[in-house]
């Protein structure tokens, strides 16, 4: 899911030639896309696993009256938004657009676009009953992300054009 988010974020910069919604300031040894460095990639590579380990065994139990899967997705997304705000305040993550900042509207947007979808996808795949269904779901997610990279990075390069991401 993060590959999809980071790819469209890079496309925002490519098409506007102004800024992506979020960018890394360059304090990384390996920047993959404009808003994605090796540290973020590693964080997201384990975030879904950590999230799944925290899920209660009883998927029908409630937390504060909310089904636990949704409550956990909300809680983890809130935590991630909090960390992102701290990273922005420290200059480790740059926000350029007025709708993507530490205001109530900006926080809601970051919550839904940046993190909530990731944890919802993680719990939906985790709760699938058949391994085949899980493999198909993860394959579709990776297919979309890698397809976007292929279309916007590799095809232009093969054609001798500037990659879009």
Secondary structure, DSSP 8 states (H G I E B T S, - for coil): -HHHHHHHHHHHHHHHSS--SEE--S-SS-EEETTEEHHHHHHHHHHHHHHHHHS-S-TT-EETTEEHHHHHHHHHHHHHHHHHHHHHHTTSSEE-STTSSSSHHHHHHIIIIIIIHHHHHHHHHHT-S-HHHHHHHHHHHHHHHHHHHIIIIIHHHHTTS----
